[in-house]
Amino acid sequence: MNRPGDHEVYEGEDAAIASAFKKSIVVIFALLAMVSIVGVGYFLWPKPEVEEQVGELVAPVDRGVPEVELPRLQFKDMTESAGIDFVHVNGAQGLKLLPETMGAGVACFDFDNDLDADLLFVNSDYWPDDEGDDRPRATLRLYENQGDWNFKDVTEAAALNLNFYGMGVAVADYDGDGWRDLFLTSVGRNYLLKNESGVFSDVTSEAGVAGGEDEWSTSCGWFDYDRDGHLDLLVGNYVDWSRELNLQLKPTLDGKNRAYAPPTQFKGRFPYLYHNNGDGTFEEVAEAAGMHVRNPATGVPVPKALGTSFVDFNQDGWVDVFVANDTTPNLLFENKKDGTFDEIGQLLGVAFDGRGMPRGAMGIDAAYHRNDENLSIAIGNFADEATSLYVLQGRGVFTDESTSTGLGPQTQEELTFGVLWLDYDLDGRLDFLAANGHLENEIEKIRESQRYEQMPHLFWNAGPENPDEFISVDEAHCGEDLCRPMVGRGSAIADFDGDGDLDVVIVGCGQKPRLLRNDQDLGNHWLRVRLRDRGKNWEAIGAQIQIQLGEERLTRVISPTRSYLSQSEPVASFGLGQASEIEQIAVVWPDGEKVDYPVEAVDQMIEITRE
């Protein structure tokens, strides 16, 4: 099975590549001839006698890992005891259809307005030709947080027992009625579900956001790209896929048995950008907005979107868009403030790896992990491709610092889907969590170093004394429940129990999820901030919140679209370390207004409202 690293191309690109190859051959032969002439001359030219010197061989210097003491805590698996009995259905029956192995997302959001985070798991389905069996149809599953780590299945009561081949989820109150709505992507028709006091109704058709029946939509998210106060919707699409086309392909792992076809065997697809008209309807404007990116040689759509992140990378007050693409260049859309975007991913260094090659990018998350003005973009990649860590150098370009920080060498073998920045120990520095799992359930038959189930991987940010180092956290320092292997896909974070630290949920492909309670008790202080804004974007999606701690500036962005196909709660969480007092915080609201607010005490949730 060829995957990233082999980098197959579409049939439509063959002619262009062949032409380039022929020209390259001519150049190569010419260079070889020149080298041969120079080489002969070198050996025939008389040389002065030089005394032979034998030096001592020096071994390469190991970059080393700083000797630091990792925080010791536990993530406790609460899935079963909390009442979560969801099992993801992927419909795999041996045909090796590509959607089966891609998994789905999860959302942490307050669906009933009781100020705590509930859980929604996106489900996929059995394939249509399995209709004759007696298995119950797969549906979404919504669990109400009842406090004290008890969750109740309210799927049917909330009218969410919908059956479709689901992928991703985005949460926001798009119509400003005070209730958070759901957008769900799928292999096929997408869904917009309006929240009416805790019960959801399908308004997809009247809103105009169903997409195409032949589309495979993946990551999605709400953001206000034109700053008109209404939340718009971006929907990423993966590849030009059909069951019939998939079955025509004959990929194998071992030359005999069928395997999952790589995305290089399929053309890309353009995204949808839905502009919110403010009356419950949307207009699709992706092409007019400059988001139809094509291969300049073939005209084939470039995007094969699996991850999406919304953040103002250049700090001009307008939200930009990052797209992680699988085996094609990643995209960075700079907001031009007039309803359009410029794609500048290659120009700013986030499109490729250090060799100028695209990677098998999955999930994505953006944050300011060094507590300065330099934004960091983390992208989970395919096996044998290290996790990307693109760090903005001032206001210039991004450089991939995964190797220099130690993150790359430690993630080289893993196939990483969900990635998240989180301060799990509340020391004031953002750490890194990766949800891992291979695509092939029998990969170990041909790769001894690979497994289908892989351990989630937690990395501790060792700054400020060692600001360029991420250290792998072992079982002794985070608990055995986090470290158990699984087929990890989507992931999200929320403070489910209101104790100030962040808990984690990871979705398994064709498996149970894992709900992990953060049991840290290190004595560090914290502050959580919930924003309430005027107008229809009342959760202030897109806002920035900043805290000054000595020489460091902690920045959080209200952007729930994170990781892989998933949504985290729209609350800013700050670990403060030993700082027991904070004088004020600064909020940059979605329209660019910056306001300072006093903080009376830490170790609490505060709510800030702009009238």
C-alpha positions as CSV (number, residue, x, y, z in Angstrom):
1,M,0.0,0.0,0.0
2,N,1.4,3.3,-1.0
3,R,0.9,6.2,1.3
4,P,2.6,9.5,2.0
5,G,6.3,9.1,1.2
6,D,5.5,7.4,-2.1
7,H,3.4,10.3,-3.3
8,E,1.6,8.9,-6.2
9,V,-0.1,11.3,-8.6
10,Y,-3.4,11.5,-10.4
11,E,-3.7,10.1,-13.9
12,G,-4.6,13.6,-15.0
13,E,-1.1,14.7,-14.1
14,D,0.8,12.1,-16.0
15,A,1.4,14.2,-19.1
16,A,2.8,17.1,-17.2
17,I,5.1,14.9,-15.1
18,A,6.3,13.0,-18.2
19,S,7.3,16.2,-19.9
20,A,9.2,17.4,-16.9
21,F,10.8,14.0,-16.6
22,K,12.1,14.0,-20.2
23,K,13.6,17.5,-19.7
24,S,15.2,16.3,-16.4
25,I,16.8,13.3,-18.1
26,V,18.5,15.6,-20.7
27,V,19.9,17.9,-18.0
28,I,21.1,14.9,-16.0
29,F,23.0,13.4,-18.9
30,A,24.6,16.8,-19.7
31,L,25.7,17.2,-16.0
32,L,27.1,13.6,-16.0
33,A,29.2,14.4,-19.1
34,M,30.6,17.5,-17.5
35,V,31.4,15.6,-14.2
36,S,33.2,12.9,-16.2
37,I,35.4,15.4,-18.0
38,V,36.3,17.1,-14.8
39,G,36.9,13.8,-13.0
40,V,39.4,12.6,-15.7
41,G,41.2,15.9,-15.5
42,Y,41.5,15.6,-11.8
43,F,43.2,12.2,-11.9
44,L,45.5,13.1,-14.8
45,W,46.6,16.5,-13.3
46,P,49.9,16.3,-11.3
47,K,49.4,16.7,-7.6
48,P,51.8,17.9,-4.8
49,E,52.9,15.4,-2.2
50,V,51.0,15.8,1.0
51,E,51.9,14.3,4.3
52,E,49.2,11.8,5.3
53,Q,47.4,12.9,8.4
54,V,45.1,10.6,10.4
55,G,42.6,12.3,12.7
56,E,40.5,10.8,15.5
57,L,37.0,9.8,14.4
58,V,34.4,11.8,16.3
59,A,30.9,10.4,16.8
60,P,27.9,12.5,16.1
61,V,26.7,14.6,19.0
62,D,23.3,13.6,20.5
63,R,21.0,16.6,20.8
64,G,20.2,15.3,24.2
65,V,17.2,15.9,26.5
66,P,17.4,18.3,29.4
67,E,17.3,16.7,32.9
68,V,14.0,18.0,34.3
69,E,11.5,16.6,36.7
70,L,8.2,15.8,35.0
71,P,4.9,16.6,36.8
72,R,3.3,13.4,38.2
73,L,-0.4,13.0,37.8
74,Q,-3.1,10.7,36.4
75,F,-5.6,10.7,33.7
76,K,-8.4,8.3,34.8
77,D,-10.6,6.5,32.3
78,M,-14.2,7.4,33.3
79,T,-15.9,6.1,30.1
80,E,-17.8,3.2,31.6
81,S,-18.4,4.5,35.1
82,A,-19.7,7.8,33.6
83,G,-22.3,6.0,31.6
84,I,-20.7,6.4,28.1
85,D,-21.6,3.2,26.2
86,F,-21.1,4.6,22.6
87,V,-19.3,2.4,20.1
88,H,-18.3,3.9,16.8
89,V,-19.6,2.0,13.8
90,N,-17.5,2.1,10.6
91,G,-19.2,-0.6,8.6
92,A,-16.0,-2.5,7.8
93,Q,-16.8,-5.8,6.2
94,G,-13.6,-6.6,4.5
95,L,-14.1,-4.6,1.3
96,K,-11.6,-2.0,2.5
97,L,-13.6,1.1,1.6
98,L,-11.6,4.2,2.5
99,P,-14.2,6.0,4.7
100,E,-14.2,3.0,7.1
101,T,-10.8,3.7,8.4
102,M,-11.0,7.5,8.8
103,G,-13.1,7.6,12.0
104,A,-15.2,10.5,13.2
105,G,-15.2,13.4,15.6
106,V,-16.6,14.4,19.0
107,A,-18.0,17.7,20.4
108,C,-17.8,19.1,23.9
109,F,-20.5,21.7,24.2
110,D,-23.4,22.9,26.4
111,F,-26.5,21.9,24.5
112,D,-29.0,22.6,27.3
113,N,-27.6,25.9,28.6
114,D,-26.9,24.6,32.1
115,L,-23.2,25.9,32.0
116,D,-21.5,22.5,31.8
117,A,-20.0,20.6,28.9
118,D,-22.1,17.8,27.4
119,L,-20.8,15.2,24.9
120,L,-21.8,14.4,21.3
121,F,-20.2,11.5,19.5
122,V,-20.5,11.5,15.7
123,N,-21.2,8.0,14.3
124,S,-20.7,6.5,10.9
125,D,-22.8,3.5,9.7
126,Y,-23.0,0.1,8.0
127,W,-22.9,0.3,4.2
128,P,-26.2,0.2,2.2
129,D,-25.8,-3.4,1.2
130,D,-25.8,-4.4,4.8
131,E,-29.4,-3.3,5.3
132,G,-30.6,-6.9,5.3
133,D,-29.0,-7.8,8.6
134,D,-30.7,-7.4,12.0
135,R,-28.2,-4.9,13.5
136,P,-29.7,-1.6,14.8
137,R,-28.8,1.4,12.7
138,A,-26.0,3.5,13.9
139,T,-26.8,7.1,15.1
140,L,-25.3,10.1,16.7
141,R,-25.1,9.8,20.5
142,L,-25.7,12.8,22.9
143,Y,-24.8,12.5,26.5
144,E,-26.0,15.1,29.1
145,N,-23.5,16.0,31.8
146,Q,-25.4,15.6,35.1
147,G,-22.5,16.4,37.3
148,D,-20.1,14.3,39.4
149,W,-19.0,12.3,36.3
150,N,-22.5,11.0,35.5
151,F,-23.7,11.3,31.9
152,K,-27.1,10.4,30.6
153,D,-27.9,9.3,27.0
154,V,-30.5,11.9,25.8
155,T,-30.1,11.2,22.0
156,E,-33.7,10.3,21.4
157,A,-35.1,13.0,23.6
158,A,-33.0,15.6,21.7
159,A,-34.1,14.2,18.3
160,L,-30.5,13.3,17.4
161,N,-31.1,9.6,16.6
162,L,-30.2,10.3,13.0
163,N,-28.7,7.6,10.7
164,F,-26.0,8.6,8.2
165,Y,-22.3,8.0,7.5
166,G,-21.0,10.8,9.8
167,M,-17.6,12.4,9.9
168,G,-17.1,15.8,11.5
169,V,-19.0,18.3,13.7
170,A,-19.1,22.0,14.3
171,V,-21.0,23.8,17.1
172,A,-22.2,27.4,17.3
173,D,-25.3,29.4,17.7
174,Y,-25.5,30.5,14.1
175,D,-28.9,32.4,14.4
176,G,-28.2,34.1,17.7
177,D,-31.2,32.7,19.6
178,G,-29.1,31.7,22.6
179,W,-29.0,27.9,21.8
180,R,-26.0,26.2,20.3
181,D,-26.7,24.5,16.9
182,L,-25.0,21.6,15.2
183,F,-23.5,21.2,11.7
184,L,-22.5,17.6,10.8
185,T,-20.5,16.4,7.8
186,S,-20.8,13.0,6.2
187,V,-20.0,10.8,3.2
188,G,-23.0,12.2,1.3
189,R,-25.5,14.9,2.5
190,N,-24.5,17.2,5.3
191,Y,-26.8,18.3,8.1
192,L,-27.6,21.6,9.9
193,L,-29.5,20.9,13.1
194,K,-31.2,23.9,14.9
195,N,-31.3,23.7,18.7
196,E,-34.8,24.6,19.9
197,S,-34.5,24.6,23.7
198,G,-32.6,21.3,23.8
199,V,-34.4,19.6,20.9
200,F,-32.8,19.6,17.4
201,S,-34.6,20.0,14.1
202,D,-33.2,19.5,10.6
203,V,-33.1,22.9,8.8
204,T,-30.5,21.9,6.2
205,S,-32.6,22.3,3.1
206,E,-34.0,25.7,3.9
207,A,-30.6,26.9,5.0
208,G,-29.0,25.8,1.8
209,V,-26.0,23.9,3.3
210,A,-26.6,20.2,2.4
211,G,-23.7,20.1,0.0
212,G,-23.6,17.4,-2.7
213,E,-24.9,13.8,-2.4
214,D,-21.7,12.7,-4.0
215,E,-19.4,14.7,-1.7
216,W,-17.3,13.5,1.2
217,S,-17.2,16.3,3.7
218,T,-14.8,16.2,6.7
219,S,-13.6,19.1,8.9
220,C,-16.0,22.0,9.4
221,G,-16.2,25.1,11.6
222,W,-18.0,28.4,12.3
223,F,-16.2,31.8,12.0
224,D,-17.0,35.3,11.1
225,Y,-14.7,36.0,8.1
226,D,-16.3,39.3,7.1
227,R,-16.8,40.7,10.6
228,D,-20.5,41.4,10.0
229,G,-21.5,39.8,13.3
230,H,-22.9,36.7,11.7
231,L,-21.1,33.3,11.9
232,D,-20.2,31.9,8.6
233,L,-19.4,28.2,7.9
234,L,-16.4,26.5,6.2
235,V,-16.8,22.9,5.2
236,G,-13.8,21.0,4.0
237,N,-14.1,18.2,1.5
238,Y,-11.8,15.2,1.2
239,V,-11.5,13.4,-2.1
240,D,-13.6,12.6,-5.2
241,W,-14.7,9.2,-3.9
242,S,-17.3,6.6,-4.7
243,R,-17.8,3.0,-3.7
244,E,-17.6,2.0,-7.3
245,L,-14.3,3.8,-7.9
246,N,-12.8,2.4,-4.7
247,L,-13.7,-1.2,-5.6
248,Q,-12.0,-0.8,-9.0
249,L,-8.7,0.0,-7.3
250,K,-6.6,-3.0,-6.2
251,P,-4.2,-1.8,-3.5
252,T,-2.4,-4.4,-1.3
253,L,-0.1,-4.4,1.6
254,D,1.6,-7.7,0.8
255,G,0.9,-8.2,-2.9
256,K,-2.0,-10.5,-2.2
257,N,-4.5,-9.2,0.3
258,R,-6.7,-6.1,-0.3
259,A,-5.7,-2.9,1.5
260,Y,-7.2,0.6,1.9
261,A,-6.6,2.7,-1.2
262,P,-4.4,5.8,-0.5
263,P,-5.8,9.3,-1.1
264,T,-3.3,9.7,-3.9
265,Q,-5.6,7.5,-6.0
266,F,-8.4,10.1,-5.9
267,K,-8.7,13.7,-7.0
268,G,-9.2,16.5,-4.5
269,R,-12.3,18.5,-3.9
270,F,-13.0,22.2,-3.3
271,P,-14.4,23.3,0.1
272,Y,-17.7,25.0,0.7
273,L,-17.7,28.5,2.2
274,Y,-21.2,29.4,3.3
275,H,-21.8,33.1,4.0
276,N,-24.5,33.7,6.7
277,N,-27.2,35.9,5.2
278,G,-28.5,36.7,8.7
279,D,-32.0,35.3,8.0
280,G,-31.4,31.6,8.5
281,T,-30.1,31.1,5.0
282,F,-26.6,30.8,3.6
283,E,-24.9,31.5,0.2
284,E,-22.0,29.3,-1.0
285,V,-19.2,31.7,-2.0
286,A,-16.0,29.6,-1.9
287,E,-14.9,30.2,-5.5
288,A,-15.7,33.9,-5.3
289,A,-13.8,34.1,-2.1
290,G,-10.6,32.7,-3.6
291,M,-10.8,29.2,-2.0
292,H,-10.8,27.1,-5.2
293,V,-7.2,26.3,-5.4
294,R,-6.1,24.2,-8.4
295,N,-2.9,22.5,-9.4
296,P,-1.4,25.0,-11.8
297,A,-0.2,22.3,-14.2
298,T,-3.3,20.1,-14.3
299,G,-6.2,22.2,-13.1
300,V,-7.1,19.5,-10.6
301,P,-8.4,20.7,-7.2
302,V,-5.6,20.7,-4.6
303,P,-7.6,20.4,-1.3
304,K,-8.0,17.0,0.4
305,A,-9.0,18.6,3.7
306,L,-9.0,16.7,7.0
307,G,-8.2,19.4,9.4
308,T,-9.2,23.1,9.7
309,S,-8.1,25.9,12.0
310,F,-9.3,29.5,12.3
311,V,-6.8,32.0,13.8
312,D,-5.6,35.5,13.0
313,F,-2.0,34.6,12.3
314,N,-0.8,38.1,11.2
315,Q,-2.7,39.9,14.0
316,D,-4.5,42.3,11.6
317,G,-7.8,41.7,13.3
318,W,-9.3,39.4,10.6
319,V,-9.6,35.6,11.0
320,D,-7.5,33.5,8.6
321,V,-7.9,29.9,7.7
322,F,-5.4,27.0,7.8
323,V,-6.3,23.7,6.0
324,A,-4.4,20.4,6.6
325,N,-4.5,18.4,3.4
326,D,-3.8,14.7,3.1
327,T,-0.9,14.1,0.6
328,T,-1.4,17.5,-1.0
329,P,0.1,20.9,0.1
330,N,-1.4,22.4,3.2
331,L,-3.2,25.7,2.6
332,L,-3.1,29.0,4.4
333,F,-5.8,31.5,3.4
334,E,-5.0,35.1,4.4
335,N,-8.1,37.2,5.0
336,K,-8.0,40.2,2.6
337,K,-10.7,42.1,4.6
338,D,-13.0,42.4,1.6
339,G,-14.7,39.0,1.6
340,T,-11.9,37.3,-0.2
341,F,-8.7,35.3,0.7
342,D,-5.3,34.8,-0.7
343,E,-3.7,31.4,-0.5
344,I,-0.1,31.9,0.7
345,G,0.7,28.5,2.3
346,Q,3.8,27.8,0.2
347,L,5.0,31.4,0.4
348,L,4.9,31.3,4.2
349,G,6.4,27.8,4.6
350,V,3.4,25.7,5.8
351,A,2.6,23.8,2.6
352,F,5.4,21.2,2.6
353,D,7.9,19.4,4.7
354,G,11.6,20.3,4.8
355,R,12.2,18.4,1.5
356,G,9.5,20.3,-0.3
357,M,7.0,17.3,-0.2
358,P,3.4,17.2,1.0
359,R,2.6,15.0,3.9
360,G,-0.3,12.9,5.0
361,A,-1.8,15.6,7.2
362,M,-4.7,14.7,9.4
363,G,-5.6,16.9,12.4
364,I,-4.5,20.5,13.2
365,D,-4.4,22.9,16.1
366,A,-3.0,26.4,16.5
367,A,-1.7,28.1,19.7
368,Y,0.9,30.4,21.2
369,H,2.9,27.7,22.9
370,R,5.9,29.8,23.8
371,N,3.9,32.5,25.5
372,D,5.0,35.1,23.0
373,E,3.7,36.6,19.8
374,N,4.8,33.7,17.6
375,L,1.9,31.5,16.5
376,S,2.5,27.7,16.3
377,I,0.6,25.3,14.0
378,A,0.8,21.6,14.9
379,I,-0.3,19.0,12.3
380,G,-0.6,15.3,12.8
381,N,0.8,13.3,9.9
382,F,1.0,9.8,8.5
383,A,3.3,7.1,9.9
384,D,7.0,7.7,9.1
385,E,6.2,11.4,8.9
386,A,6.9,13.4,12.0
387,T,4.3,15.7,13.4
388,S,4.7,19.2,11.9
389,L,5.3,22.1,14.2
390,Y,5.2,25.3,12.1
391,V,6.3,28.3,14.2
392,L,5.8,31.9,12.9
393,Q,9.0,33.9,13.0
394,G,7.8,37.4,14.0
395,R,5.5,38.5,11.2
396,G,7.5,36.7,8.5
397,V,7.4,33.1,7.6
398,F,6.8,29.8,9.4
399,T,9.6,27.3,10.0
400,D,9.0,23.6,10.9
401,E,10.6,23.2,14.4
402,S,9.5,19.7,15.1
403,T,13.0,18.4,14.9
404,S,14.7,21.1,17.0
405,T,12.0,20.8,19.7
406,G,12.3,17.0,19.9
407,L,8.7,16.6,18.9
408,G,9.5,15.2,15.4
409,P,11.8,12.4,16.3
410,Q,9.4,11.1,19.0
411,T,6.4,11.1,16.6
412,Q,8.1,9.7,13.5
413,E,6.6,6.2,13.7
414,E,3.1,7.2,14.9
415,L,0.1,7.8,12.6
416,T,-1.4,10.9,14.3
417,F,-4.9,12.1,13.8
418,G,-6.2,14.3,16.6
419,V,-3.7,17.0,17.9
420,L,-4.4,19.4,20.8
421,W,-2.6,22.1,22.7
422,L,-3.5,22.1,26.4
423,D,-1.9,23.0,29.7
424,Y,-2.6,19.7,31.4
425,D,-0.6,20.5,34.6
426,L,-1.6,24.2,34.9
427,D,2.0,25.4,35.0
428,G,1.3,28.2,32.4
429,R,2.8,26.4,29.4
430,L,0.9,24.7,26.6
431,D,1.7,21.0,26.3
432,F,0.8,18.7,23.4
433,L,-1.4,15.7,23.1
434,A,-1.7,13.4,20.0
435,A,-4.3,10.7,19.3
436,N,-2.8,8.0,17.2
437,G,-3.9,4.9,15.3
438,H,-3.0,3.3,11.9
439,L,-5.3,2.9,8.9
440,E,-4.6,-0.8,8.4
441,N,-5.7,-3.3,10.9
442,E,-2.9,-5.8,9.8
443,I,-0.1,-3.3,9.3
444,E,2.2,-5.3,11.7
445,K,2.3,-8.1,9.2
446,I,4.6,-6.0,6.9
447,R,5.9,-3.5,9.4
448,E,7.1,-4.9,12.7
449,S,7.4,-1.4,14.2
450,Q,3.8,-0.5,13.4
451,R,0.5,-1.4,15.1
452,Y,-3.1,-0.7,14.3
453,E,-3.8,0.4,17.9
454,Q,-1.3,3.0,19.0
455,M,-0.8,4.8,22.3
456,P,-2.0,8.4,22.7
457,H,1.1,10.5,23.2
458,L,1.4,13.3,25.7
459,F,4.3,15.8,25.6
460,W,5.3,18.1,28.3
461,N,6.4,21.6,27.4
462,A,9.8,22.0,29.2
463,G,10.0,25.8,29.0
464,P,10.8,28.5,30.0
465,E,14.2,27.2,31.0
466,N,14.1,24.9,28.1
467,P,11.7,26.7,25.7
468,D,12.6,24.5,22.7
469,E,12.0,21.1,24.2
470,F,9.0,18.8,24.3
471,I,9.5,15.7,26.6
472,S,7.5,12.5,26.2
473,V,5.4,11.8,29.2
474,D,5.5,8.1,30.3
475,E,2.9,6.1,32.1
476,A,4.4,6.7,35.5
477,H,3.8,10.5,35.1
478,C,0.3,10.5,33.4
479,G,-1.3,7.1,34.3
480,E,-1.8,3.9,32.5
481,D,-5.3,4.8,31.3
482,L,-4.1,7.4,28.9
483,C,-1.3,5.2,27.6
484,R,-3.3,2.2,26.6
485,P,-3.2,1.7,22.8
486,M,-6.3,2.4,20.7
487,V,-7.3,3.4,17.2
488,G,-7.4,7.1,17.9
489,R,-9.1,9.6,15.7
490,G,-11.0,12.7,16.8
491,S,-10.2,14.3,20.2
492,A,-11.4,17.2,22.3
493,I,-10.9,18.9,25.7
494,A,-13.2,20.4,28.3
495,D,-13.4,20.9,32.1
496,F,-16.3,18.4,32.6
497,D,-16.2,18.6,36.4
498,G,-15.4,22.3,36.9
499,D,-12.2,21.8,38.9
500,G,-10.1,24.0,36.6
501,D,-8.1,21.4,34.8
502,L,-8.8,20.1,31.3
503,D,-10.2,16.6,30.8
504,V,-9.8,14.7,27.5
505,V,-12.0,12.6,25.2
506,I,-10.6,10.6,22.3
507,V,-12.7,8.8,19.7
508,G,-11.8,5.3,18.6
509,C,-12.4,4.1,15.0
510,G,-14.8,1.2,15.2
511,Q,-14.2,1.2,19.0
512,K,-15.4,2.7,22.2
513,P,-14.2,6.2,23.0
514,R,-12.0,7.1,26.0
515,L,-13.2,9.8,28.4
516,L,-10.2,10.7,30.6
517,R,-10.5,12.7,33.9
518,N,-7.5,14.9,34.7
519,D,-6.7,14.1,38.3
520,Q,-3.7,16.6,38.7
521,D,-3.2,18.0,42.2
522,L,0.0,20.0,41.8
523,G,-1.0,23.1,43.6
524,N,-0.9,25.3,40.5
525,H,-3.4,28.1,40.1
526,W,-5.8,28.6,37.1
527,L,-8.3,30.9,35.5
528,R,-11.1,30.1,33.1
529,V,-12.8,32.8,31.0
530,R,-16.2,32.6,29.3
531,L,-17.0,35.5,26.9
532,R,-20.5,36.8,26.1
533,D,-20.7,39.3,23.3
534,R,-23.4,41.5,21.8
535,G,-25.0,40.5,18.6
536,K,-25.5,37.0,17.1
537,N,-21.9,35.8,17.7
538,W,-22.6,35.9,21.4
539,E,-20.0,33.3,22.4
540,A,-17.4,35.6,20.8
541,I,-15.9,33.0,18.5
542,G,-12.7,34.4,17.1
543,A,-11.8,36.5,20.2
544,Q,-8.4,36.5,21.8
545,I,-7.8,36.6,25.5
546,Q,-4.4,37.6,27.0
547,I,-2.8,37.4,30.4
548,Q,0.6,39.0,31.3
549,L,2.6,36.8,33.7
550,G,5.9,38.5,34.3
551,E,7.8,38.6,31.0
552,E,5.4,36.1,29.4
553,R,2.1,36.7,27.7
554,L,-0.4,33.9,27.7
555,T,-2.8,34.0,24.8
556,R,-5.9,31.9,24.1
557,V,-8.2,32.1,21.1
558,I,-11.9,31.3,21.3
559,S,-12.0,28.8,18.5
560,P,-13.6,25.5,19.2
561,T,-12.7,23.9,15.8
562,R,-9.6,21.9,16.8
563,S,-7.9,18.6,16.4
564,Y,-9.5,16.2,13.9
565,L,-13.2,16.5,12.9
566,S,-13.9,17.7,16.5
567,Q,-15.0,20.6,18.7
568,S,-13.7,21.6,22.1
569,E,-15.6,23.8,24.6
570,P,-15.4,27.6,23.7
571,V,-13.8,28.6,27.0
572,A,-10.3,30.0,27.5
573,S,-8.3,28.0,30.1
574,F,-5.2,29.4,31.7
575,G,-2.8,27.6,33.9
576,L,-1.0,30.1,36.1
577,G,1.6,28.1,37.9
578,Q,2.4,29.6,41.3
579,A,0.9,33.0,40.4
580,S,-2.0,33.6,42.9
581,E,-3.0,37.0,41.6
582,I,-3.8,38.5,38.2
583,E,-4.5,42.2,37.9
584,Q,-6.3,42.1,34.6
585,I,-6.8,40.4,31.3
586,A,-7.1,41.8,27.9
587,V,-9.8,40.8,25.4
588,V,-9.6,41.4,21.7
589,W,-13.2,41.0,20.6
590,P,-14.0,39.6,17.2
591,D,-14.5,43.0,15.7
592,G,-11.0,44.1,16.8
593,E,-11.9,46.2,19.9
594,K,-9.4,45.6,22.7
595,V,-10.6,46.0,26.3
596,D,-8.8,45.4,29.6
597,Y,-10.8,43.8,32.4
598,P,-9.9,43.5,36.1
599,V,-9.6,40.1,37.7
600,E,-10.6,39.9,41.4
601,A,-9.5,36.4,42.1
602,V,-8.0,33.3,40.4
603,D,-9.0,29.6,40.6
604,Q,-12.4,30.3,39.2
605,M,-14.5,30.6,36.1
606,I,-15.2,34.3,35.2
607,E,-17.7,35.5,32.7
608,I,-17.1,38.7,30.7
609,T,-19.9,40.3,28.9
610,R,-19.7,43.1,26.3
611,E,-23.0,45.0,26.0
